Every structure is written in structure tokens, then in C-alpha cells.
């Protein structure tokens, strides 16, 4: 039996690894594309959030009746205050045309009004009107910078107590835990989708493709058990899909490391050890095997590769919904019953691994359940191979 399974695996490996285009598009491109795309997106997000430099750092705000002490405070916030007492309407017109940044109109005697106002009196507080153009990024930055100055002034004259105002370190989570939490909320969804994508690239061609070409009949008439044929198909396809998943994982980790390192000096995702990667490898292998087994059943039932892709859409949606749960959930579950649900347990296990909060009990339970379901799917695939009405 072992020799027959190995023969089927060698046949599948030859079909895959001797096709250069299939190797490049399945093993190399996913990791390279993931790394390139997420690096570009991350760097673009960092550059958009970074404060402007040079001439762009100075924003002009025209002001009416602005107190001198607020002008001094604004000057320290890269704002240039210009008097607009004689042309407020023309300034508003220029703001509408994106030719000016912002206009702040203070009521006359602003400081005296602020000093005389009693918040408990029920009377309206002195109102500062700030005109800006939300379609202009520089105008929005000018408005936000001026709002920061005014909020700081309002806070300083009415402050009754501070919260963590002494500059101490109050976040008790370590740097590794903080980074792990970010990675754990993003990576499981990406990995699950890319593993599914790798399985869909390989599995339909191996079964439905052979049905289309008519070569499946040659295999079925050979003196080989249908269970051996199913095992050989699933194991070989699982190995190839695993390589695709590893390529994707490497690309994502390198991209995250590149982006996080640029976002904060001295920070990287090099926080995982050999034990973490071994646990991740076990979870990824079991997940890939399960996806391959499920897609193989769909492929055996379908009449063509195209029909397989259509019939596998519900499975794709299940992977997407389960992976999205990692982004909106509250982290890895500590209840073992959640690790009895195929695919969902993979996301929970990966979240725990990336958040540096996993136990081998959960990992072993996840791997056992996924492989058990893969065996059941393999048995169903063998029954399909034995049913001529399904295959032919």
C-alpha cells in the first residue's frame, strides 16, 4: 500500500515541479506579491501620517480678534497667524478655492468673555469659529493644529485633575506582546485566504483536470486501491499547498517587519522563536491538508476545473468569515471546545501563536481535529473514486 501511495505522490510532484510556470505562479509569486504590496501600502500609510517637513510644515491661519498669547502658542505648532480683520469674507472665498488654509474668528474681548463665563450658569460659552476646506489636506491639517492649540488652552484654564499626566509608563504590556497583538489580528486572515488560494490552484487540476483530459480512467483501472489513490492525491497536494502557504507566510512576515521597523525605531517582528514557528508549521500543515481534502472532494464531484471553482465558492466564504473573526474578535479563546471546530480552530491557534499566548494542548487538539476531518474527507474521496457514476 505504501508503495502505491508513494507512486501517486511522485506522479503529482512530477506534474507540479516539472511545470516551471506552475512553480513560479504558485510558490514564488504569492510571497513576492504579498511582500511588495504590503510593503508599498505600509510605507504609503507611514508617509501619509508623517508630519510634513520644510515649507509644507508651515500652515497659514488667518485670524480675527485672536489674543496675543494664543498667537504665540500657535506659532509653536508650525502655524503662521495672519491678521484678517479687514477681509474675512475674501479669506473664506480663498479657502473655498483651496488658495488659503483656514480662518479663525474670535469674538471681541475673547479673554474677558472666557474669564467671566460660568459653565454652571447655562449661558452659551464664547464661540470660536474656524473655517476650513475638508477637501484640502493642508486646510484640514491647519484646522486640526489650531484645534489642538485651543483645546490645550481650554484644558489649562479648567483643569481639575490629570490622568497619567506625569509622563510615567502605565502600559504594562511588553513590546513583544504589543507587536504580537497587532500581528495576531491581521495575519490569520491573510494566511487562511492564501492557503485556500494555494489549494485552489493545485487541487482542481489534479482531479477535475484529469477528468477533463480523460486520464483519470487510466488511474482507476490500474491495480490500486481507491483509498491509496485518494491518500496519494491528498498528501501530495497538501505538501505543495504547504509550500505555497510557507511562501505567503514568509512574504507577510518580511513585509510586516519592514513596515513596523520604519514606523518605530528599534521595533521588529523578530519576536518569535523556534517553538512558535514549529507550532505554526503544524497548524498550517493541518489546515492545508483539510482544505486540500475538501477541495478534492468538490473537484471529484465536479465535471471540470471551472465548475470546481464555482462549487468551491461557499468554502471560500467560510474561510473568509472565519479569518475575519480574528480581526474583530478578542484574541485567542482559552476554551478547548472552540478548538474542536475545523478551520475555526486554526484561526484560534494562529492567533495564540502570534500573540505569544498559546499552549501545546490547544495546538495538538487543533492538529488532531483537522487531520481527523481530512481522513474522513479522504475516505469520502475514495468512495467517490469507486463510484463510476460520480467520476464519469
C-alpha positions as MATLAB code, in Angstrom:
seq = 'XXXXXXXXXXXXXXXXXXXXXXXXXXXXXXXXXXXXXXXXXXXXXXXXXXXXXXXXXXXXXXXXXXXXXXXXXXXXXXXXXXXXXXXXXXXXXXXXXXXXXXXXXXXXXXXXXXXXXXXXXXXXXXXXXXXXXXXXXXXXXXXXXXXXXXXXXXXXXXXXXXXXXXXXXXXXXXXXXXXXXXXXXXXXXXXXXXXXXXXXXXXXXXXXXXXXXXXXXXXXXXXXXXXXXXXXXXXXXXXXXXXXXXXXXXXXXXXXXXXXXXXXXXXXXXXXXXXXXXXXXXXXXXXXXXXXXXXXXXXXXXXXXXXXXXXXXXXXXXXXXXXXXXXXXXXXXXXXXXXXXXXXXXXXXXXXXXXXXXXXXXXXXXXXXXXXXXXXXXXXXXXXXXXXXXXX';
ca = [
       0.000    0.000    0.000;
       2.799    2.389    0.892;
       4.487    1.954   -2.499;
       1.242    2.725   -4.339;
       0.679    5.913   -2.330;
       4.280    6.988   -2.962;
       3.852    6.303   -6.673;
       0.794    8.555   -6.829;
       2.656   11.248   -4.889;
       5.661   11.032   -7.233;
       3.322   11.405  -10.210;
       1.726   14.528   -8.713;
       5.094   16.004   -7.734;
       6.409   15.442  -11.263;
       3.349   17.121  -12.755;
       3.797   20.110  -10.469;
       7.559   20.648  -10.130;
       8.357   19.997  -13.797;
       5.970   22.786  -14.804;
       8.043   25.959  -14.348;
       5.106   28.275  -14.809;
       3.082   26.455  -12.145;
       6.010   26.547   -9.691;
       6.581   30.263  -10.252;
       2.924   31.262  -10.004;
       2.203   29.006   -7.028;
       5.364   29.104   -4.910;
       7.312   32.246   -5.766;
       4.792   34.874   -6.865;
       2.455   34.745   -3.815;
       5.255   35.555   -1.366;
       6.800   38.204   -3.615;
       3.462   39.867   -4.343;
       2.418   39.845   -0.683;
       5.761   41.343    0.355;
       5.709   44.012   -2.375;
       2.063   45.026   -1.966;
       2.040   45.220    1.825;
       5.390   46.986    1.926;
       4.112   49.629   -0.509;
       0.819   50.033    1.380;
       2.589   50.251    4.743;
       5.164   52.762    3.542;
       2.428   54.864    1.936;
       0.419   54.856    5.172;
       3.507   55.879    7.170;
       4.322   58.704    4.751;
       0.723   59.962    4.896;
       0.738   60.020    8.694;
       4.189   61.539    8.988;
       4.265   65.287    9.673;
       5.255   67.408    6.685;
       8.701   68.967    6.534;
      10.219   72.098    5.052;
       7.869   74.684    3.589;
       4.919   72.302    3.809;
       5.272   72.221    7.623;
       4.168   75.852    7.984;
       0.412   76.330    7.689;
      -1.197   79.751    7.422;
      -4.247   80.571    9.507;
      -5.929   83.936    9.113;
      -7.381   85.203   12.370;
      -9.809   87.855   13.584;
      -9.547   89.152   17.194;
      -7.098   86.393   18.170;
      -5.426   87.034   21.582;
      -1.655   87.504   21.540;
      -0.943   84.582   23.891;
      -2.801   82.189   21.550;
      -0.812   83.534   18.602;
       2.394   82.688   20.475;
       1.119   79.194   21.283;
       0.091   78.643   17.666;
       3.497   79.732   16.421;
       4.990   76.820   18.336;
       2.718   74.436   16.402;
       4.080   75.299   12.924;
       1.177   77.671   12.344;
       1.653   81.124   10.880;
      -1.043   83.528   12.061;
      -2.040   86.332    9.705;
      -4.461   89.157   10.516;
      -7.714   89.034    8.532;
      -9.763   91.658   10.332;
     -10.352   93.628    7.127;
     -11.045   90.766    4.733;
     -12.616   87.762    6.420;
     -15.085   87.183    3.580;
     -12.353   87.235    0.952;
     -10.333   84.760    3.034;
     -13.322   82.396    3.168;
     -13.608   82.642   -0.600;
      -9.919   81.751   -0.992;
     -10.372   78.798    1.381;
     -13.219   77.556   -0.807;
     -10.877   77.762   -3.791;
      -8.095   75.970   -1.821;
      -5.897   79.059   -2.021;
      -5.791   79.583    1.771;
      -5.669   77.133    4.652;
      -8.024   78.276    7.430;
      -9.735   81.237    9.085;
     -10.339   81.625   12.846;
     -12.845   84.241   14.024;
     -12.740   85.062   17.766;
     -15.438   87.130   19.456;
     -14.249   90.635   20.540;
     -12.793   90.606   24.062;
     -12.322   86.844   23.963;
     -10.165   86.580   27.112;
     -12.581   88.718   29.160;
     -15.555   86.674   27.972;
     -13.778   83.437   28.885;
     -12.889   84.730   32.346;
     -16.466   85.919   33.000;
     -18.175   82.755   31.739;
     -19.622   80.405   34.331;
     -20.220   76.876   32.937;
     -22.952   76.301   35.524;
     -24.923   79.400   34.515;
     -26.468   77.737   31.472;
     -25.369   80.591   29.200;
     -23.618   79.861   25.914;
     -19.832   79.809   26.104;
     -17.741   82.120   23.891;
     -17.626   80.533   20.441;
     -14.601   80.459   18.147;
     -15.466   79.847   14.509;
     -12.873   78.039   12.371;
     -13.477   77.947    8.624;
     -11.643   75.319    6.558;
     -11.997   73.176    3.440;
     -12.290   69.432    4.147;
     -11.332   68.577    0.565;
      -7.897   70.155    1.074;
      -5.402   68.136    3.178;
      -3.433   71.250    4.158;
      -6.619   73.031    5.216;
      -7.619   70.078    7.395;
      -4.148   69.983    8.976;
      -4.349   73.694    9.709;
      -7.770   73.301   11.332;
      -6.617   70.341   13.417;
      -3.437   72.117   14.534;
      -5.415   75.182   15.617;
      -7.949   72.968   17.401;
      -5.081   71.373   19.332;
      -3.902   74.821   20.438;
      -7.390   75.885   21.525;
      -8.102   72.595   23.294;
      -4.805   72.863   25.159;
      -5.748   76.419   26.268;
      -9.262   75.323   27.281;
      -7.816   72.401   29.231;
      -5.273   74.618   31.000;
      -7.876   77.074   32.352;
     -10.373   74.437   33.518;
      -8.164   71.542   34.571;
      -9.263   69.941   37.842;
      -7.245   66.712   37.663;
      -4.889   64.777   35.349;
      -4.956   61.192   34.101;
      -1.493   59.700   33.584;
      -0.247   63.253   33.221;
       3.178   62.761   34.789;
       4.705   61.004   31.766;
       5.080   57.654   33.503;
       4.874   54.236   31.862;
       1.408   52.838   32.558;
       1.027   50.272   29.774;
       2.178   47.055   31.436;
       2.224   45.035   28.209;
       5.686   44.268   26.888;
       6.798   45.455   23.464;
       6.642   41.870   22.194;
       3.050   41.497   23.401;
       2.021   44.752   21.747;
       3.542   43.730   18.410;
       2.127   40.217   18.748;
      -1.363   41.619   19.282;
      -1.142   43.606   16.050;
       0.191   40.644   14.066;
      -2.410   38.280   15.567;
      -5.262   40.496   14.392;
      -4.096   40.641   10.763;
      -2.060   37.591    9.834;
      -4.549   34.718   10.431;
      -6.967   36.097    7.825;
      -4.194   36.576    5.258;
      -2.754   33.130    5.859;
      -6.111   31.393    5.711;
      -7.018   33.070    2.417;
      -3.620   32.481    0.838;
      -3.599   28.825    1.941;
      -7.043   28.392    0.414;
      -5.861   30.131   -2.746;
      -2.879   27.783   -2.990;
      -5.117   24.754   -2.551;
      -7.491   26.013   -5.242;
      -4.567   26.497   -7.616;
      -3.393   22.912   -7.255;
      -6.230   20.572   -6.264;
      -8.809   21.094   -9.061;
      -6.244   20.455  -11.785;
      -5.190   17.191  -10.149;
      -8.673   15.606  -10.138;
     -11.163   17.602  -12.214;
      -8.386   18.361  -14.696;
      -7.699   14.660  -15.137;
     -11.421   14.046  -15.569;
     -11.470   16.599  -18.374;
      -8.406   15.080  -20.044;
      -9.702   11.534  -19.557;
      -6.556   10.348  -17.726;
      -8.473    9.612  -14.516;
      -9.870    6.475  -16.165;
      -6.346    5.102  -16.671;
      -5.604    5.545  -12.990;
      -8.815    3.883  -11.884;
      -8.270    0.735  -13.966;
      -4.783    0.163  -12.541;
      -4.449   -2.406   -9.713;
      -4.533    0.168   -6.957;
      -6.989    0.641   -4.149;
      -9.186    3.698   -4.292;
      -8.119    4.630   -0.743;
      -4.459    4.585   -1.824;
      -5.270    6.816   -4.762;
      -7.117    9.279   -2.514;
      -4.328    9.252    0.080;
      -1.645    9.834   -2.546;
      -3.588   12.711   -4.081;
      -4.334   14.444   -0.766;
      -0.836   14.021    0.690;
       0.970   15.262   -2.424;
      -1.401   18.183   -2.900;
      -1.078   19.023    0.798;
       2.713   19.237    0.525;
       2.512   21.526   -2.492;
      -0.118   23.740   -0.884;
       2.015   23.860    2.277;
       4.938   25.220    0.262;
       2.605   27.908   -1.089;
       1.480   28.726    2.451;
       5.072   28.971    3.672;
       5.924   31.320    0.807;
       2.969   33.533    1.756;
       3.856   33.464    5.455;
       7.442   34.472    4.729;
       6.306   37.331    2.493;
       3.857   38.655    5.096;
       6.368   38.457    7.965;
       9.074   40.221    5.938;
       6.619   42.949    4.883;
       5.404   43.470    8.457;
       8.964   43.572    9.732;
       9.873   46.168    7.108;
       6.864   48.388    7.816;
       6.968   48.140   11.622;
      10.707   48.852   11.665;
      10.112   52.081    9.752;
       7.143   53.042   11.903;
       9.074   52.749   15.187;
      12.824   52.726   15.624;
      14.147   49.508   17.072;
      10.855   47.621   16.690;
      10.547   44.477   14.585;
       8.524   41.285   14.392;
      11.572   39.160   15.209;
       9.918   38.156   18.469;
       9.122   34.549   17.639;
      11.297   31.579   18.465;
      11.743   28.095   17.058;
       8.917   26.743   19.226;
       6.494   29.329   17.849;
       7.389   28.514   14.250;
       7.091   24.771   14.861;
       3.611   25.259   16.325;
       2.665   27.472   13.366;
       4.008   24.888   10.915;
       1.885   22.161   12.497;
      -1.266   24.297   12.352;
      -0.609   25.412    8.766;
       0.070   21.823    7.652;
      -3.154   20.509    9.184;
      -5.168   23.417    7.768;
      -3.748   22.999    4.280;
      -4.404   19.248    4.370;
      -8.019   19.832    5.395;
      -8.604   22.446    2.677;
      -7.000   20.189    0.078;
      -9.168   17.248    1.147;
     -12.348   19.332    0.982;
     -11.481   20.859   -2.391;
     -10.529   17.402   -3.716;
     -13.997   16.126   -2.834;
     -15.564   19.077   -4.616;
     -13.242   18.532   -7.577;
     -14.145   14.843   -7.788;
     -17.838   15.702   -7.792;
     -17.492   18.491  -10.392;
     -17.235   17.880  -14.123;
     -14.485   20.399  -14.875;
     -11.926   22.705  -13.283;
     -14.176   25.687  -13.964;
     -17.128   24.004  -12.271;
     -14.899   23.170   -9.295;
     -14.060   26.849   -8.813;
     -17.761   27.706   -8.856;
     -18.767   24.951   -6.453;
     -15.928   25.853   -4.053;
     -17.183   29.428   -3.522;
     -19.076   28.516   -0.295;
     -15.862   27.028    1.120;
     -14.011   30.223    0.213;
     -16.652   32.310    2.009;
     -16.329   30.101    5.093;
     -12.561   30.680    5.112;
     -13.071   34.433    4.723;
     -15.649   34.686    7.516;
     -13.596   32.581    9.906;
     -10.445   34.569    9.130;
     -12.265   37.890    9.527;
     -13.287   36.796   13.012;
      -9.640   37.142   14.040;
      -9.711   40.852   13.189;
     -12.859   41.649   15.177;
     -12.572   39.064   17.928;
     -10.987   39.433   21.331;
      -7.949   37.244   20.730;
      -7.427   33.510   21.014;
     -10.022   31.639   23.027;
      -8.966   29.712   26.102;
     -11.856   27.237   25.903;
     -10.896   23.881   24.416;
     -14.331   23.377   22.831;
     -13.518   26.124   20.326;
     -10.608   24.020   19.073;
     -12.941   21.204   18.105;
     -14.342   23.199   15.159;
     -12.368   22.604   11.936;
     -10.769   25.692   10.323;
     -12.062   27.911   13.142;
      -9.635   26.152   15.453;
      -6.807   27.014   13.046;
      -7.541   30.727   13.343;
      -7.734   30.496   17.129;
      -4.455   28.594   17.264;
      -2.682   31.047   14.935;
      -3.941   33.982   16.981;
      -2.494   32.419   20.108;
       0.834   31.731   18.409;
       1.218   35.246   17.018;
       0.113   36.820   20.311;
       2.681   34.677   22.195;
      -0.170   33.141   24.180;
      -0.632   29.523   23.121;
      -0.483   26.118   24.746;
       0.533   22.849   23.146;
      -2.737   21.339   24.311;
      -4.674   23.687   22.023;
      -2.203   23.164   19.167;
      -2.350   19.371   19.434;
      -6.140   19.425   19.637;
      -6.335   21.661   16.557;
      -3.971   19.480   14.532;
      -5.737   16.266   15.615;
      -9.204   17.562   14.717;
      -8.092   18.908   11.333;
      -6.257   15.718   10.395;
      -9.216   13.597   11.566;
     -11.546   15.614    9.342;
      -9.026   15.252    6.499;
      -9.105   11.472    6.924;
     -12.898   11.499    6.792;
     -12.756   13.633    3.627;
     -10.155   11.237    2.206;
     -12.457    8.276    2.869;
     -15.277   10.152    1.104;
     -12.934   10.835   -1.833;
     -12.089    7.130   -2.070;
     -15.799    6.300   -2.181;
     -16.214    8.823   -4.981;
     -13.387    7.207   -6.925;
     -15.177    3.889   -6.520;
     -18.432    5.346   -7.831;
     -18.325    5.374  -11.646;
     -21.465    7.481  -11.832;
     -19.720   10.316   -9.986;
     -16.336   10.090  -11.709;
     -17.622    9.523  -15.233;
];
